[in-house]
Amino acid sequence: MGFAEELTTRYAPGGEAPSPEALEAFRQQAPKRSVLQFVPVRTMSWDHRKLGGVY
């Protein structure tokens, strides 16, 4: 499964796979697209409640 198909399936209502027409459109657009995949090295978070509602 290609990235466009995977992404479309993930965010489609009910997790439906894209139609054959959509897949063909993805194939035609692919030469103009780039995909970056980031691998987290470490994760940091912050509890904004500590700011007392002032950002």
C-alpha distance matrix in Angstrom:
0.0 3.8 6.7 8.4 6.3 6.4 9.9 11.0 10.3 12.1 15.0 15.5 18.6 18.0 14.3 13.7 10.5 11.2 13.5 13.2 15.6 13.6 10.5 13.3 14.9 11.9 12.0 15.8 15.8 13.5 16.6 18.5 16.2 16.1 14.2 16.4 15.6 18.8 19.8 22.9 26.0 28.2 28.4 31.4 32.4 35.6 37.5 38.6 41.2 43.3 43.8 45.8 44.0 44.9 42.2
3.8 0.0 3.8 5.6 5.4 6.1 8.6 10.1 10.7 12.3 14.6 15.4 19.0 19.1 15.5 15.0 11.8 11.5 13.8 13.4 14.9 12.5 9.5 11.9 12.8 9.3 9.5 13.0 12.6 10.0 13.1 14.8 12.4 12.4 10.8 13.4 13.3 16.8 18.5 21.7 24.8 27.2 27.4 30.3 31.3 34.4 36.5 37.4 40.2 42.2 42.5 44.6 42.6 43.3 40.4
6.7 3.8 0.0 3.8 5.5 5.0 6.0 8.5 9.8 10.5 12.4 14.0 17.7 18.3 14.7 14.9 12.4 12.0 14.9 15.2 16.2 13.1 11.0 13.5 13.3 9.6 10.8 13.8 12.3 9.9 13.1 13.8 10.7 10.2 8.0 10.4 10.4 13.8 15.9 18.8 22.2 24.3 24.3 27.0 28.0 31.0 33.1 33.9 36.7 38.7 38.8 41.0 39.0 39.6 36.6
8.4 5.6 3.8 0.0 3.8 5.5 5.2 6.0 8.5 9.9 10.9 11.8 15.6 16.8 13.6 13.2 10.7 9.3 12.1 12.7 13.0 9.7 8.2 10.9 10.1 6.6 8.9 11.5 9.9 8.7 12.3 12.6 9.9 10.6 9.4 12.4 13.1 16.4 18.8 21.5 25.0 26.9 26.4 28.8 29.4 32.1 34.0 34.4 37.2 39.4 39.3 41.2 38.9 39.5 36.6
6.3 5.4 5.5 3.8 0.0 3.8 5.5 5.2 6.1 8.5 10.2 10.3 13.9 14.4 11.0 10.2 7.3 6.6 9.6 10.4 11.8 8.8 7.0 10.5 10.7 7.9 10.0 13.1 12.4 11.4 15.1 15.9 13.5 14.3 12.8 15.5 15.5 18.7 20.6 23.2 26.7 28.4 27.9 30.4 30.8 33.6 35.2 35.8 38.4 40.7 40.9 42.6 40.4 41.3 38.6
6.4 6.1 5.0 5.5 3.8 0.0 3.8 5.5 5.2 6.2 8.9 10.1 13.4 13.6 9.9 10.4 8.3 9.1 12.6 13.9 15.4 12.3 10.8 14.3 14.4 11.3 13.3 16.4 15.3 13.8 17.3 17.9 14.9 14.7 12.3 14.2 13.4 16.2 17.7 20.1 23.7 25.2 24.6 27.3 27.7 30.6 32.2 33.0 35.6 37.9 38.3 40.0 38.1 39.1 36.5
9.9 8.6 6.0 5.2 5.5 3.8 0.0 3.8 5.5 5.1 6.4 8.5 12.1 13.1 9.9 10.9 9.7 9.7 13.4 15.2 15.9 12.3 11.8 15.1 14.2 11.3 14.0 16.5 14.6 13.6 17.1 16.9 13.7 13.6 11.3 13.0 12.6 15.2 17.2 19.2 22.9 24.2 23.2 25.4 25.6 28.2 29.8 30.3 32.9 35.3 35.4 37.1 34.9 35.9 33.2
11.0 10.1 8.5 6.0 5.2 5.5 3.8 0.0 3.8 5.4 5.4 5.8 9.6 11.0 8.2 8.2 7.1 6.5 10.1 12.5 13.0 9.5 9.8 13.2 12.3 10.2 13.4 15.6 14.2 14.1 17.8 17.5 14.9 15.7 14.1 16.3 16.3 18.9 21.0 22.9 26.6 27.7 26.5 28.5 28.4 30.7 32.0 32.3 34.6 37.3 37.3 38.7 36.3 37.4 34.9
10.3 10.7 9.8 8.5 6.1 5.2 5.5 3.8 0.0 3.8 5.6 5.3 8.4 8.5 5.1 5.5 4.9 6.5 10.2 12.8 14.3 11.3 11.2 15.0 14.9 12.9 15.6 18.3 17.3 16.9 20.7 20.8 18.1 18.6 16.5 18.4 17.6 20.0 21.5 23.3 27.0 28.0 26.8 28.9 28.7 31.2 32.3 32.8 35.0 37.7 38.1 39.4 37.2 38.6 36.3
12.1 12.3 10.5 9.9 8.5 6.2 5.1 5.4 3.8 0.0 3.8 5.9 8.5 8.8 5.7 8.1 8.6 10.2 13.9 16.5 17.8 14.6 14.5 18.2 17.7 15.3 18.1 20.7 19.2 18.5 22.1 21.9 18.8 18.6 16.0 17.1 16.0 17.8 19.1 20.5 24.2 24.8 23.4 25.4 25.0 27.5 28.5 29.2 31.3 34.0 34.5 35.8 33.8 35.2 33.0
15.0 14.6 12.4 10.9 10.2 8.9 6.4 5.4 5.6 3.8 0.0 3.8 6.5 8.3 6.6 8.7 9.8 10.5 14.0 17.0 17.5 14.2 15.0 18.5 17.3 15.4 18.7 20.8 18.9 18.9 22.5 21.7 18.8 19.0 16.8 18.1 17.5 19.2 20.9 22.0 25.7 26.1 24.3 25.8 25.1 27.1 27.9 28.1 30.1 33.0 33.2 34.3 31.9 33.4 31.2
15.5 15.4 14.0 11.8 10.3 10.1 8.5 5.8 5.3 5.9 3.8 0.0 3.8 6.1 5.0 5.8 7.7 8.2 11.3 14.7 15.2 12.3 13.7 17.1 16.2 15.1 18.4 20.4 19.1 19.6 23.3 22.7 20.2 21.0 19.3 21.0 20.6 22.6 24.4 25.6 29.4 29.8 28.0 29.6 28.7 30.7 31.3 31.3 33.2 36.2 36.3 37.2 34.8 36.3 34.3
18.6 19.0 17.7 15.6 13.9 13.4 12.1 9.6 8.4 8.5 6.5 3.8 0.0 3.8 5.5 6.6 9.7 10.8 13.2 17.0 17.5 15.1 16.8 20.2 19.4 18.6 21.9 23.8 22.7 23.3 27.0 26.4 23.9 24.8 22.9 24.5 23.9 25.6 27.1 28.0 31.7 31.8 29.6 30.9 29.7 31.3 31.5 31.5 33.0 36.2 36.5 37.0 34.5 36.4 34.7
18.0 19.1 18.3 16.8 14.4 13.6 13.1 11.0 8.5 8.8 8.3 6.1 3.8 0.0 3.8 5.5 9.2 11.5 13.8 17.4 18.7 16.6 17.8 21.3 21.2 20.2 23.2 25.5 24.6 24.9 28.7 28.5 25.9 26.5 24.4 25.8 24.7 26.4 27.5 28.4 32.0 32.1 30.1 31.6 30.5 32.3 32.4 32.8 34.1 37.3 37.9 38.5 36.2 38.3 36.8
14.3 15.5 14.7 13.6 11.0 9.9 9.9 8.2 5.1 5.7 6.6 5.0 5.5 3.8 0.0 3.8 6.5 9.2 12.2 15.4 17.1 14.7 15.2 18.9 18.9 17.5 20.3 22.9 22.0 21.9 25.7 25.7 23.0 23.4 21.2 22.6 21.5 23.4 24.5 25.7 29.4 29.8 28.2 30.0 29.3 31.5 32.0 32.6 34.3 37.3 37.9 38.8 36.7 38.5 36.6
13.7 15.0 14.9 13.2 10.2 10.4 10.9 8.2 5.5 8.1 8.7 5.8 6.6 5.5 3.8 0.0 3.8 6.4 8.8 12.1 13.9 12.1 12.7 16.3 16.7 15.8 18.4 20.9 20.6 20.8 24.6 24.9 22.7 23.6 21.8 23.9 23.2 25.5 26.8 28.4 32.1 32.8 31.3 33.3 32.7 35.0 35.6 36.0 37.7 40.8 41.2 42.1 39.8 41.6 39.6
10.5 11.8 12.4 10.7 7.3 8.3 9.7 7.1 4.9 8.6 9.8 7.7 9.7 9.2 6.5 3.8 0.0 3.8 6.5 9.2 11.4 9.6 9.4 13.1 14.0 12.9 15.1 17.9 17.9 17.8 21.6 22.3 20.3 21.3 19.7 22.1 21.6 24.3 25.8 27.8 31.4 32.6 31.5 33.8 33.6 36.1 37.0 37.6 39.6 42.4 42.8 44.0 41.7 43.2 41.0
11.2 11.5 12.0 9.3 6.6 9.1 9.7 6.5 6.5 10.2 10.5 8.2 10.8 11.5 9.2 6.4 3.8 0.0 3.8 6.6 8.0 5.9 6.4 9.9 10.4 9.9 12.3 14.7 14.8 15.3 19.1 19.6 18.0 19.6 18.7 21.5 21.6 24.6 26.5 28.8 32.4 33.7 32.7 34.9 34.7 37.1 38.2 38.4 40.6 43.4 43.5 44.7 42.2 43.5 41.1
13.5 13.8 14.9 12.1 9.6 12.6 13.4 10.1 10.2 13.9 14.0 11.3 13.2 13.8 12.2 8.8 6.5 3.8 0.0 3.8 5.3 5.1 6.3 8.7 9.9 10.6 12.5 14.4 15.4 16.4 19.9 20.7 19.7 21.9 21.4 24.5 24.9 28.0 30.0 32.4 36.0 37.4 36.5 38.6 38.4 40.7 41.8 41.9 44.1 46.9 46.9 48.0 45.5 46.7 44.3
13.2 13.4 15.2 12.7 10.4 13.9 15.2 12.5 12.8 16.5 17.0 14.7 17.0 17.4 15.4 12.1 9.2 6.6 3.8 0.0 3.8 5.4 5.0 6.2 8.7 9.8 10.6 12.5 14.3 15.2 18.4 19.8 19.3 21.6 21.5 24.9 25.5 28.9 30.9 33.6 37.1 38.9 38.2 40.6 40.7 43.2 44.5 44.7 47.0 49.7 49.7 51.0 48.4 49.5 47.0
15.6 14.9 16.2 13.0 11.8 15.4 15.9 13.0 14.3 17.8 17.5 15.2 17.5 18.7 17.1 13.9 11.4 8.0 5.3 3.8 0.0 3.8 5.4 5.2 6.3 8.7 10.0 10.8 12.5 14.3 17.3 18.2 18.1 20.9 21.4 24.9 26.0 29.4 31.8 34.5 38.0 39.7 39.0 41.1 41.1 43.4 44.7 44.6 47.0 49.7 49.4 50.6 47.9 48.8 46.2
13.6 12.5 13.1 9.7 8.8 12.3 12.3 9.5 11.3 14.6 14.2 12.3 15.1 16.6 14.7 12.1 9.6 5.9 5.1 5.4 3.8 0.0 3.8 5.4 5.0 6.2 8.7 9.9 10.5 12.2 15.5 16.0 15.3 17.9 18.1 21.5 22.7 26.0 28.4 30.9 34.5 36.1 35.3 37.4 37.4 39.6 41.0 40.9 43.3 46.0 45.7 47.0 44.3 45.1 42.5
10.5 9.5 11.0 8.2 7.0 10.8 11.8 9.8 11.2 14.5 15.0 13.7 16.8 17.8 15.2 12.7 9.4 6.4 6.3 5.0 5.4 3.8 0.0 3.8 5.4 5.0 6.3 8.8 9.9 10.4 13.8 15.1 14.3 16.6 16.6 20.1 21.0 24.5 26.8 29.6 33.1 35.0 34.5 36.9 37.2 39.8 41.4 41.6 44.1 46.6 46.5 48.0 45.5 46.3 43.6
13.3 11.9 13.5 10.9 10.5 14.3 15.1 13.2 15.0 18.2 18.5 17.1 20.2 21.3 18.9 16.3 13.1 9.9 8.7 6.2 5.2 5.4 3.8 0.0 3.8 5.4 5.0 6.3 8.7 9.9 12.6 14.2 14.4 17.2 18.0 21.7 23.1 26.7 29.2 32.2 35.5 37.6 37.3 39.7 40.1 42.6 44.4 44.4 47.1 49.5 49.1 50.8 48.2 48.8 45.9
14.9 12.8 13.3 10.1 10.7 14.4 14.2 12.3 14.9 17.7 17.3 16.2 19.4 21.2 18.9 16.7 14.0 10.4 9.9 8.7 6.3 5.0 5.4 3.8 0.0 3.8 5.4 5.1 6.2 8.6 11.4 11.9 12.2 15.4 16.6 20.3 22.1 25.6 28.4 31.1 34.6 36.5 36.0 38.1 38.4 40.7 42.4 42.2 45.0 47.4 46.8 48.4 45.6 46.1 43.2
11.9 9.3 9.6 6.6 7.9 11.3 11.3 10.2 12.9 15.3 15.4 15.1 18.6 20.2 17.5 15.8 12.9 9.9 10.6 9.8 8.7 6.2 5.0 5.4 3.8 0.0 3.8 5.4 5.1 5.9 9.4 10.2 9.5 12.2 13.0 16.7 18.4 21.9 24.6 27.5 30.9 32.9 32.6 34.8 35.3 37.8 39.7 39.7 42.5 44.8 44.3 46.1 43.6 44.0 41.0
12.0 9.5 10.8 8.9 10.0 13.3 14.0 13.4 15.6 18.1 18.7 18.4 21.9 23.2 20.3 18.4 15.1 12.3 12.5 10.6 10.0 8.7 6.3 5.0 5.4 3.8 0.0 3.8 5.5 5.2 7.9 10.0 10.2 12.8 13.9 17.7 19.4 23.1 25.7 28.9 32.0 34.4 34.4 36.9 37.7 40.4 42.5 42.6 45.6 47.7 47.3 49.3 46.8 47.1 44.0
15.8 13.0 13.8 11.5 13.1 16.4 16.5 15.6 18.3 20.7 20.8 20.4 23.8 25.5 22.9 20.9 17.9 14.7 14.4 12.5 10.8 9.9 8.8 6.3 5.1 5.4 3.8 0.0 3.8 5.7 7.1 8.5 10.0 13.3 15.3 19.1 21.4 25.0 27.9 31.0 34.1 36.4 36.4 38.7 39.4 41.9 44.0 43.9 46.9 49.0 48.3 50.2 47.6 47.7 44.5
15.8 12.6 12.3 9.9 12.4 15.3 14.6 14.2 17.3 19.2 18.9 19.1 22.7 24.6 22.0 20.6 17.9 14.8 15.4 14.3 12.5 10.5 9.9 8.7 6.2 5.1 5.5 3.8 0.0 3.8 5.7 5.6 6.6 10.2 12.4 16.1 18.7 22.2 25.3 28.2 31.4 33.5 33.4 35.5 36.2 38.6 40.7 40.5 43.6 45.6 44.8 46.8 44.1 44.1 40.9
13.5 10.0 9.9 8.7 11.4 13.8 13.6 14.1 16.9 18.5 18.9 19.6 23.3 24.9 21.9 20.8 17.8 15.3 16.4 15.2 14.3 12.2 10.4 9.9 8.6 5.9 5.2 5.7 3.8 0.0 3.8 5.4 5.2 7.9 9.8 13.6 16.0 19.6 22.5 25.7 28.7 31.1 31.3 33.7 34.7 37.4 39.7 39.8 43.0 44.8 44.2 46.4 44.0 44.0 40.7
16.6 13.1 13.1 12.3 15.1 17.3 17.1 17.8 20.7 22.1 22.5 23.3 27.0 28.7 25.7 24.6 21.6 19.1 19.9 18.4 17.3 15.5 13.8 12.6 11.4 9.4 7.9 7.1 5.7 3.8 0.0 3.8 5.7 8.2 11.1 14.5 17.4 20.8 23.8 27.1 29.8 32.4 32.9 35.3 36.5 39.1 41.7 41.7 45.0 46.7 45.9 48.3 45.9 45.6 42.2
18.5 14.8 13.8 12.6 15.9 17.9 16.9 17.5 20.8 21.9 21.7 22.7 26.4 28.5 25.7 24.9 22.3 19.6 20.7 19.8 18.2 16.0 15.1 14.2 11.9 10.2 10.0 8.5 5.6 5.4 3.8 0.0 3.8 7.1 10.5 13.7 17.0 20.2 23.5 26.4 29.2 31.5 31.8 33.8 34.8 37.2 39.7 39.4 42.8 44.4 43.4 45.7 43.2 42.7 39.3
16.2 12.4 10.7 9.9 13.5 14.9 13.7 14.9 18.1 18.8 18.8 20.2 23.9 25.9 23.0 22.7 20.3 18.0 19.7 19.3 18.1 15.3 14.3 14.4 12.2 9.5 10.2 10.0 6.6 5.2 5.7 3.8 0.0 3.8 6.8 10.2 13.4 16.6 19.9 22.8 25.7 28.0 28.1 30.2 31.2 33.7 36.2 36.1 39.4 41.1 40.2 42.6 40.2 39.9 36.5
16.1 12.4 10.2 10.6 14.3 14.7 13.6 15.7 18.6 18.6 19.0 21.0 24.8 26.5 23.4 23.6 21.3 19.6 21.9 21.6 20.9 17.9 16.6 17.2 15.4 12.2 12.8 13.3 10.2 7.9 8.2 7.1 3.8 0.0 3.8 6.7 10.1 13.1 16.5 19.4 22.1 24.6 25.0 27.2 28.6 31.2 34.0 34.1 37.5 38.9 38.2 40.8 38.7 38.3 34.8
14.2 10.8 8.0 9.4 12.8 12.3 11.3 14.1 16.5 16.0 16.8 19.3 22.9 24.4 21.2 21.8 19.7 18.7 21.4 21.5 21.4 18.1 16.6 18.0 16.6 13.0 13.9 15.3 12.4 9.8 11.1 10.5 6.8 3.8 0.0 3.8 6.5 9.9 13.1 16.1 19.0 21.4 21.8 24.3 25.7 28.5 31.2 31.7 35.0 36.4 36.1 38.6 36.7 36.5 33.2
16.4 13.4 10.4 12.4 15.5 14.2 13.0 16.3 18.4 17.1 18.1 21.0 24.5 25.8 22.6 23.9 22.1 21.5 24.5 24.9 24.9 21.5 20.1 21.7 20.3 16.7 17.7 19.1 16.1 13.6 14.5 13.7 10.2 6.7 3.8 0.0 3.8 6.4 9.9 12.7 15.5 17.9 18.5 21.0 22.7 25.6 28.6 29.2 32.6 33.8 33.5 36.3 34.6 34.3 30.9
15.6 13.3 10.4 13.1 15.5 13.4 12.6 16.3 17.6 16.0 17.5 20.6 23.9 24.7 21.5 23.2 21.6 21.6 24.9 25.5 26.0 22.7 21.0 23.1 22.1 18.4 19.4 21.4 18.7 16.0 17.4 17.0 13.4 10.1 6.5 3.8 0.0 3.8 6.6 9.7 12.7 15.2 16.0 18.8 20.7 24.0 26.9 27.9 31.2 32.3 32.5 35.3 33.9 33.9 30.6
18.8 16.8 13.8 16.4 18.7 16.2 15.2 18.9 20.0 17.8 19.2 22.6 25.6 26.4 23.4 25.5 24.3 24.6 28.0 28.9 29.4 26.0 24.5 26.7 25.6 21.9 23.1 25.0 22.2 19.6 20.8 20.2 16.6 13.1 9.9 6.4 3.8 0.0 3.8 6.3 9.2 11.6 12.5 15.3 17.5 20.8 24.0 25.2 28.6 29.4 29.6 32.6 31.5 31.4 28.2
19.8 18.5 15.9 18.8 20.6 17.7 17.2 21.0 21.5 19.1 20.9 24.4 27.1 27.5 24.5 26.8 25.8 26.5 30.0 30.9 31.8 28.4 26.8 29.2 28.4 24.6 25.7 27.9 25.3 22.5 23.8 23.5 19.9 16.5 13.1 9.9 6.6 3.8 0.0 3.8 6.4 9.2 10.8 14.2 16.8 20.4 23.5 25.3 28.5 29.1 29.8 32.8 32.1 32.2 29.1
22.9 21.7 18.8 21.5 23.2 20.1 19.2 22.9 23.3 20.5 22.0 25.6 28.0 28.4 25.7 28.4 27.8 28.8 32.4 33.6 34.5 30.9 29.6 32.2 31.1 27.5 28.9 31.0 28.2 25.7 27.1 26.4 22.8 19.4 16.1 12.7 9.7 6.3 3.8 0.0 3.8 5.6 7.0 10.5 13.3 16.9 20.1 22.1 25.2 25.6 26.5 29.6 29.1 29.2 26.3
26.0 24.8 22.2 25.0 26.7 23.7 22.9 26.6 27.0 24.2 25.7 29.4 31.7 32.0 29.4 32.1 31.4 32.4 36.0 37.1 38.0 34.5 33.1 35.5 34.6 30.9 32.0 34.1 31.4 28.7 29.8 29.2 25.7 22.1 19.0 15.5 12.7 9.2 6.4 3.8 0.0 3.8 7.0 10.3 13.8 17.3 20.7 22.9 26.0 25.8 26.9 30.2 30.1 30.0 27.2
28.2 27.2 24.3 26.9 28.4 25.2 24.2 27.7 28.0 24.8 26.1 29.8 31.8 32.1 29.8 32.8 32.6 33.7 37.4 38.9 39.7 36.1 35.0 37.6 36.5 32.9 34.4 36.4 33.5 31.1 32.4 31.5 28.0 24.6 21.4 17.9 15.2 11.6 9.2 5.6 3.8 0.0 3.8 6.9 10.4 13.9 17.2 19.7 22.6 22.3 23.6 26.8 27.1 27.0 24.5
28.4 27.4 24.3 26.4 27.9 24.6 23.2 26.5 26.8 23.4 24.3 28.0 29.6 30.1 28.2 31.3 31.5 32.7 36.5 38.2 39.0 35.3 34.5 37.3 36.0 32.6 34.4 36.4 33.4 31.3 32.9 31.8 28.1 25.0 21.8 18.5 16.0 12.5 10.8 7.0 7.0 3.8 0.0 3.8 6.9 10.5 13.7 16.2 19.0 19.1 20.4 23.5 23.6 23.9 21.4
31.4 30.3 27.0 28.8 30.4 27.3 25.4 28.5 28.9 25.4 25.8 29.6 30.9 31.6 30.0 33.3 33.8 34.9 38.6 40.6 41.1 37.4 36.9 39.7 38.1 34.8 36.9 38.7 35.5 33.7 35.3 33.8 30.2 27.2 24.3 21.0 18.8 15.3 14.2 10.5 10.3 6.9 3.8 0.0 3.8 7.0 10.5 12.9 15.8 15.5 16.7 20.0 20.3 20.4 18.1
32.4 31.3 28.0 29.4 30.8 27.7 25.6 28.4 28.7 25.0 25.1 28.7 29.7 30.5 29.3 32.7 33.6 34.7 38.4 40.7 41.1 37.4 37.2 40.1 38.4 35.3 37.7 39.4 36.2 34.7 36.5 34.8 31.2 28.6 25.7 22.7 20.7 17.5 16.8 13.3 13.8 10.4 6.9 3.8 0.0 3.8 6.9 9.3 12.2 12.4 13.7 16.7 16.9 17.4 15.4
35.6 34.4 31.0 32.1 33.6 30.6 28.2 30.7 31.2 27.5 27.1 30.7 31.3 32.3 31.5 35.0 36.1 37.1 40.7 43.2 43.4 39.6 39.8 42.6 40.7 37.8 40.4 41.9 38.6 37.4 39.1 37.2 33.7 31.2 28.5 25.6 24.0 20.8 20.4 16.9 17.3 13.9 10.5 7.0 3.8 0.0 3.8 6.0 8.8 8.7 10.0 13.0 13.5 14.0 12.4
37.5 36.5 33.1 34.0 35.2 32.2 29.8 32.0 32.3 28.5 27.9 31.3 31.5 32.4 32.0 35.6 37.0 38.2 41.8 44.5 44.7 41.0 41.4 44.4 42.4 39.7 42.5 44.0 40.7 39.7 41.7 39.7 36.2 34.0 31.2 28.6 26.9 24.0 23.5 20.1 20.7 17.2 13.7 10.5 6.9 3.8 0.0 3.8 5.4 6.0 8.1 10.4 11.2 12.5 11.9
38.6 37.4 33.9 34.4 35.8 33.0 30.3 32.3 32.8 29.2 28.1 31.3 31.5 32.8 32.6 36.0 37.6 38.4 41.9 44.7 44.6 40.9 41.6 44.4 42.2 39.7 42.6 43.9 40.5 39.8 41.7 39.4 36.1 34.1 31.7 29.2 27.9 25.2 25.3 22.1 22.9 19.7 16.2 12.9 9.3 6.0 3.8 0.0 3.8 5.2 5.5 7.6 7.7 8.9 8.3
41.2 40.2 36.7 37.2 38.4 35.6 32.9 34.6 35.0 31.3 30.1 33.2 33.0 34.1 34.3 37.7 39.6 40.6 44.1 47.0 47.0 43.3 44.1 47.1 45.0 42.5 45.6 46.9 43.6 43.0 45.0 42.8 39.4 37.5 35.0 32.6 31.2 28.6 28.5 25.2 26.0 22.6 19.0 15.8 12.2 8.8 5.4 3.8 0.0 3.8 5.3 5.6 6.7 9.1 10.1
43.3 42.2 38.7 39.4 40.7 37.9 35.3 37.3 37.7 34.0 33.0 36.2 36.2 37.3 37.3 40.8 42.4 43.4 46.9 49.7 49.7 46.0 46.6 49.5 47.4 44.8 47.7 49.0 45.6 44.8 46.7 44.4 41.1 38.9 36.4 33.8 32.3 29.4 29.1 25.6 25.8 22.3 19.1 15.5 12.4 8.7 6.0 5.2 3.8 0.0 3.8 5.5 8.0 9.2 10.2
43.8 42.5 38.8 39.3 40.9 38.3 35.4 37.3 38.1 34.5 33.2 36.3 36.5 37.9 37.9 41.2 42.8 43.5 46.9 49.7 49.4 45.7 46.5 49.1 46.8 44.3 47.3 48.3 44.8 44.2 45.9 43.4 40.2 38.2 36.1 33.5 32.5 29.6 29.8 26.5 26.9 23.6 20.4 16.7 13.7 10.0 8.1 5.5 5.3 3.8 0.0 3.8 5.6 5.6 6.7
45.8 44.6 41.0 41.2 42.6 40.0 37.1 38.7 39.4 35.8 34.3 37.2 37.0 38.5 38.8 42.1 44.0 44.7 48.0 51.0 50.6 47.0 48.0 50.8 48.4 46.1 49.3 50.2 46.8 46.4 48.3 45.7 42.6 40.8 38.6 36.3 35.3 32.6 32.8 29.6 30.2 26.8 23.5 20.0 16.7 13.0 10.4 7.6 5.6 5.5 3.8 0.0 3.8 5.5 8.3
44.0 42.6 39.0 38.9 40.4 38.1 34.9 36.3 37.2 33.8 31.9 34.8 34.5 36.2 36.7 39.8 41.7 42.2 45.5 48.4 47.9 44.3 45.5 48.2 45.6 43.6 46.8 47.6 44.1 44.0 45.9 43.2 40.2 38.7 36.7 34.6 33.9 31.5 32.1 29.1 30.1 27.1 23.6 20.3 16.9 13.5 11.2 7.7 6.7 8.0 5.6 3.8 0.0 3.8 6.4
44.9 43.3 39.6 39.5 41.3 39.1 35.9 37.4 38.6 35.2 33.4 36.3 36.4 38.3 38.5 41.6 43.2 43.5 46.7 49.5 48.8 45.1 46.3 48.8 46.1 44.0 47.1 47.7 44.1 44.0 45.6 42.7 39.9 38.3 36.5 34.3 33.9 31.4 32.2 29.2 30.0 27.0 23.9 20.4 17.4 14.0 12.5 8.9 9.1 9.2 5.6 5.5 3.8 0.0 3.8
42.2 40.4 36.6 36.6 38.6 36.5 33.2 34.9 36.3 33.0 31.2 34.3 34.7 36.8 36.6 39.6 41.0 41.1 44.3 47.0 46.2 42.5 43.6 45.9 43.2 41.0 44.0 44.5 40.9 40.7 42.2 39.3 36.5 34.8 33.2 30.9 30.6 28.2 29.1 26.3 27.2 24.5 21.4 18.1 15.4 12.4 11.9 8.3 10.1 10.2 6.7 8.3 6.4 3.8 0.0
